[in-house]
Structure formats: structure tokens, C-alpha cells
Amino acid sequence: MTNKHIYKQCFAGIIGAITLGSWVSVYAQAQTETQQIKPPKFSKFQEASQLKLPANGKPFKPSDLNQSKKADEASRGIPRGIDDRIPMTSRKYPWSTIGRVQGTTTDSKSYHCTGTLIDDDIVLTNAHCVIDPDTHKLSQKILFMPNVIDGVVQDEVLVEQVVYGTDFTDDKLTNQINDWALLKINQPLGRKYGHLGWKSLRSSTLINNPKTLSFVGYSGDFPNPKKKGYEDLTAGRGWTASFETGCSIVGEKSEVLYHDCATGGGSSGGPLIAWVGEQPYIVALNNAEIKNLATNQDITNLAVKIDFLDKLAAGN
């Protein structure tokens, strides 16, 4: 029996898969939207300087927000076979910066991913969360909702502009390396919720410091309200983010990072976070997983290296 590796993009509503030959797209749990809206402006990465990305990549915590390393105040995408995820129910920083990216496709299908504020009005997510990798069509509507807990949406803002790293017309490896997008929202929510910094650490440094990372994502398989202790989370799966601590970057090959944080559909764009000097920094961007097609078993998860943000900031 042989293992076939596929890159299964982790977004709920639309499940995309990269095989060695082509993309396969399957629509699931889709909702039809009839509201007519003006699509966001899409730009290639060469135009990212228009977003005025901060050059220092430092985190920002609003003075009226408390900070906590605890994300809780009160077998899919799991390579190790153990689900260590807990609900992210904290309104404290830095968990306040992470939210749900809600998109609508050209044929009125609804899907969601995960995104993180990295400036007052800029959200980081994956390119495949805003561009259909199969058809190369752009999403017609994108919303960002920070710190959604049990379906409670405190703020919902419209994405006005998207700068993307790939439109999935290159080779598969290049698409994987550049699977990132920056979303410019129409309100400066980072002033209210804060924003995370980023830090481009060497792959060897990440690999040699295992079980030190945290991961947050609005996985479509989480939480299970039937699980003991989760009975009060009634909004449905994908409406409370999952949190895991103690996961790792386990390898790097051809500029692609491998990690063992637990993921599921909807967690694409979720940040892998390291605490450096007691400050939270994004060190990688979750975007896909590799499965054994014969057994449907998860082998490992993939992440985008974060150094592209340094290059973009330097160009401003």
C-alpha cells in the first residue's frame, strides 16, 4: 500500500484538495446569499506597499485590554491522534486579535477561514481563503469578525482590499509557499482589539524548540457541544475558535514548514504563535495538511513561513 500525499486546504464550506495533478473542489454546508455588494479590490503582492504595513512587526495591546496566555476563561487534522484543543473563550489580548473570515464565492456559496489583525486595519489569512484555487475566481464578499465566541459577533467589518501572494496559477510548490493574503478592512479594529506582531525565526530555531507554540483556528469540526464541559457552546461548530498550546514546527523542506498543531476545515489562516520576551508573535501561518488517501489518516500539517511580511514591510 502506498501513501498518496494531498494538500487539503483547511477552510470550511469549501474543501479544496491539491493532488499531484490538479485541484479538486467539493462544496459542503453552503449557504446562498442574495445580497448585492461591491467586491473588494484585489491586488498582486507587488502592490502590497499600498497597505503601509508596519516595518517593525511588533505586537500592540490596547491599554484597556488585559493580557493573558490562557485562551480559555471559563480524528481530523490531528496527526498525533490526540485532540488537545480547547475552546478559545477569552476576550483578553492576544486572543482578541484573532477572528473569523467569512467569504462569499462568485456563485453565492458561503465559507469561512481564520484571520488575525496585524495592524489597525490589516488582517492576515491565506490566499486560498479569498481565491478559489480551482477556478481562480475571486471572492465576491469578505467579512472579518474578531474574537467571535459561541457565535457572538461583537464587530463585523467589510474587507475593502485584498493583496495576495498567489492566484494558484503557478506550480504547486510555489502556490504553497505563497499561500498568504492581507485583507484591508474598512475600520481600524486593531485599535480596539489589538494586533499581533510577527517574527521571522529560523526554521532550525523553531524545530529545535518543540512544544512551545500556540495555535488558534475556527475549525469547522470544533467544538462538539455534546462533549462534557462544552454544553453551553450552542452556536455550532466553527463559531468558537479552538486553541492548542504545546504544539511544534516539526520540519522544513523546500521552504515549506511542517507542524503538528491540531487543525480542521476553517482553521486556514490561523496563526502559529510564539511568546518571545512575554510578547506574542506570529511565527508561521497554517494553511494545509497532508493525508494518506488510502487510510484517510492525517500525516502532518503545513504552514507558510512568515518572512514574506518582512519583505513586504521593507518595501513600504
C-alpha positions in Angstrom: 0.0 0.0 0.0 1.4 3.4 -0.9 0.8 6.8 0.7 -0.6 9.5 -1.5 0.0 12.9 -0.2 -2.5 15.6 -0.8 -2.7 19.2 0.4 -6.1 19.6 1.8 -6.9 23.3 2.3 -8.4 23.9 5.8 -11.4 26.1 5.1 -15.0 25.3 6.0 -17.8 25.4 3.5 -15.5 24.7 0.6 -13.0 21.9 0.8 -10.2 22.1 -1.7 -7.6 19.4 -2.3 -4.3 19.5 -4.2 -3.2 16.2 -5.7 -0.1 15.8 -7.7 -2.1 16.5 -10.8 -4.9 19.0 -10.2 -7.2 20.7 -7.7 -10.5 19.1 -6.7 -13.2 21.2 -5.1 -16.2 20.0 -3.2 -19.0 22.3 -1.9 -20.4 21.4 1.5 -22.7 23.1 4.1 -23.0 26.0 1.7 -25.4 28.9 2.2 -26.9 31.0 -0.6 -26.6 34.8 -0.2 -28.6 37.2 -2.3 -27.3 40.5 -1.1 -25.6 42.5 -3.8 -22.4 44.0 -2.7 -19.3 45.6 -4.2 -16.5 43.1 -4.3 -13.2 44.0 -2.7 -10.3 45.3 -4.8 -7.8 42.5 -5.4 -4.1 43.3 -6.0 -1.0 41.2 -6.5 1.8 41.1 -3.9 3.8 43.7 -5.8 1.2 46.2 -4.8 1.3 45.4 -1.1 3.1 48.7 -0.3 -0.3 50.4 -0.7 -1.3 48.9 2.6 1.5 50.6 4.5 2.5 47.5 6.5 4.3 48.4 9.7 8.1 47.8 9.4 8.8 46.7 13.0 6.3 43.8 13.2 5.7 44.5 16.8 2.5 43.5 18.7 0.2 46.1 20.1 -2.1 45.8 23.1 -4.7 48.5 23.8 -4.3 50.0 27.2 -7.9 49.0 28.3 -7.4 45.3 27.4 -5.9 42.8 29.9 -3.4 40.2 28.6 -3.4 36.5 29.3 -1.6 33.4 28.0 -4.7 31.5 28.8 -7.2 31.3 25.9 -9.9 29.7 28.0 -11.6 31.8 30.7 -14.2 29.8 31.9 -9.7 12.3 14.1 -9.3 15.1 11.7 -6.4 17.4 11.2 -4.7 15.8 14.3 -1.6 14.0 13.2 -0.7 12.8 16.7 -4.1 11.2 17.1 -4.8 13.2 20.2 -7.1 16.2 20.3 -5.7 18.7 22.8 -7.9 21.6 21.6 -10.0 23.6 24.0 -12.4 26.4 23.2 -11.0 29.9 22.9 -13.3 31.8 25.2 -11.1 34.7 26.3 -11.8 38.3 25.4 -8.2 39.2 26.6 -5.3 40.1 24.4 -3.8 38.5 22.2 -6.8 36.2 21.6 -8.9 39.3 20.9 -6.9 39.8 17.7 -8.0 36.5 16.0 -11.3 36.2 14.2 -13.4 34.6 11.6 -13.0 35.5 8.0 -16.4 35.0 6.3 -16.4 34.8 2.5 -18.9 34.5 -0.4 -17.9 33.0 -3.7 -19.0 34.1 -7.2 -21.8 31.5 -7.1 -23.1 32.7 -3.8 -21.6 30.0 -1.6 -20.6 30.8 1.9 -17.4 29.7 3.6 -15.1 30.7 6.4 -11.5 30.8 7.4 -9.4 32.3 10.2 -7.7 35.7 10.2 -5.5 37.8 12.6 -5.2 41.5 13.0 -1.5 42.5 12.3 -2.2 46.3 12.2 -5.0 48.7 12.8 -6.8 47.7 9.6 -4.9 44.8 8.2 -5.9 41.1 8.7 -3.6 38.2 7.8 -5.0 35.0 6.3 -4.4 32.5 3.4 -4.7 33.3 -0.3 -7.0 30.2 -0.8 -9.4 31.9 1.7 -10.1 34.7 -0.9 -9.3 33.0 -4.2 -10.8 29.7 -5.4 -7.6 27.6 -6.2 -9.6 25.5 -8.7 -11.3 28.2 -10.8 -9.0 31.2 -9.8 -12.1 33.2 -9.2 -12.1 35.9 -6.5 -14.4 36.0 -3.6 -17.3 38.5 -4.1 -17.7 39.4 -0.4 -15.4 39.1 2.6 -16.1 40.0 6.2 -13.9 39.9 9.2 -15.4 39.3 12.7 -12.8 39.4 15.5 -12.9 37.4 18.7 -16.2 35.5 17.9 -17.1 33.3 20.8 -20.1 30.9 20.6 -21.5 32.9 17.6 -21.4 36.2 19.4 -20.2 38.8 16.9 -19.0 42.0 18.5 -17.9 43.7 15.3 -18.4 42.7 11.7 -16.4 44.7 9.1 -16.1 44.6 5.3 -12.9 43.8 3.5 -12.2 46.6 1.0 -8.9 45.4 -0.5 -7.0 42.1 -0.8 -3.3 41.7 -1.5 -2.5 38.1 -2.3 0.7 36.1 -2.7 -0.6 33.7 -5.3 -3.6 33.2 -7.5 -2.8 29.5 -7.8 -1.7 29.6 -11.5 1.9 28.7 -10.6 3.3 25.3 -9.8 2.1 23.6 -6.7 5.1 24.3 -4.5 5.2 28.0 -5.4 1.4 28.2 -4.6 2.1 26.6 -1.2 4.9 28.9 -0.4 2.9 32.0 -1.3 -0.5 31.0 0.1 -1.0 34.2 2.1 -3.2 37.2 1.8 -3.5 40.6 3.5 -7.1 42.0 4.0 -7.6 45.7 4.4 -10.8 46.2 6.4 -12.9 49.4 6.5 -12.5 50.1 10.2 -9.4 50.3 12.4 -10.4 47.4 14.6 -6.8 46.9 15.7 -7.0 49.9 17.9 -9.8 48.2 19.9 -8.8 44.5 19.8 -5.0 45.0 19.4 -2.9 43.3 16.8 -0.2 40.6 16.8 3.4 41.1 15.8 5.3 38.7 13.6 8.8 37.4 13.9 10.8 35.6 11.2 12.7 32.9 13.2 15.0 30.5 11.5 13.4 27.1 10.8 16.1 25.4 12.8 15.2 27.6 15.8 11.6 26.7 15.6 12.3 23.0 15.1 14.8 22.9 18.0 12.3 24.4 20.4 9.4 21.9 20.3 6.1 22.2 22.2 6.4 25.9 22.6 3.8 27.2 20.1 0.1 28.0 20.4 -2.4 27.7 17.6 -5.9 29.2 17.1 -8.4 28.4 14.4 -12.1 28.5 13.7 -12.1 24.8 12.8 -15.4 23.5 11.3 -15.2 20.4 13.4 -15.0 22.2 16.7 -16.4 22.4 19.3 -18.6 19.4 19.8 -21.4 20.6 22.1 -22.0 17.0 23.2 -18.6 16.9 24.8 -18.6 17.3 28.6 -18.0 20.9 29.5 -18.9 22.2 26.1 -22.7 22.0 26.5 -23.0 25.8 26.7 -21.4 26.3 23.3 -24.6 26.1 21.3 -23.8 28.3 18.3 -22.4 25.4 16.3 -19.1 24.2 15.1 -16.8 26.9 13.6 -18.4 29.6 15.8 -15.9 29.3 18.7 -12.2 29.0 17.9 -10.2 26.1 19.0 -6.9 26.7 21.0 -4.0 24.4 21.4 -0.8 25.0 23.3 2.4 23.0 23.3 2.5 22.2 19.5 5.6 22.4 17.3 7.2 23.0 14.0 8.5 19.6 13.2 10.3 20.1 9.9 11.0 22.2 6.9 11.5 21.2 3.3 11.7 23.4 0.1 10.7 26.5 2.1 7.5 24.8 3.5 7.1 24.3 7.2 5.6 21.2 8.8 3.7 21.4 12.1 1.7 19.1 14.4 -0.9 21.6 15.7 -4.4 20.3 15.5 -6.4 21.7 12.6 -9.7 21.3 10.8 -11.7 22.9 8.0 -12.0 26.6 8.8 -8.6 26.9 10.5 -6.8 28.0 7.4 -5.1 31.3 8.0 -4.8 30.6 11.7 -1.6 31.9 13.4 1.1 29.7 15.0 2.1 31.9 17.9 5.4 32.0 19.9 5.9 34.0 23.1 9.1 36.0 22.8 10.0 38.1 25.8 6.5 37.6 27.1 5.1 39.1 23.9 3.0 37.2 21.3 4.4 36.9 17.7 3.1 35.0 14.7 5.9 32.8 13.5 4.0 30.7 10.8 0.7 30.7 9.0 -1.3 27.4 8.9 -2.7 26.5 5.5 -2.9 22.8 4.7 -2.4 19.2 5.6 -1.1 16.0 4.1 -3.2 12.9 4.3 -2.8 9.2 3.4 -5.6 8.8 0.9 -5.8 5.1 1.4 -6.5 5.3 5.2 -7.7 9.0 5.4 -5.2 9.4 8.2 -3.5 12.8 8.7 0.2 12.7 8.3 1.3 16.2 9.0 0.1 19.8 8.6 1.7 22.6 6.5 2.4 26.2 7.2 3.6 29.3 5.3 6.8 30.9 6.5 6.2 34.4 7.8 9.3 36.1 6.4 7.2 37.4 3.5 5.9 40.1 5.8 9.4 41.4 6.4 9.9 41.7 2.7 6.6 43.5 2.2 7.2 45.9 5.1 10.7 46.7 3.8 9.2 47.7 0.5 6.9 50.4 2.1 
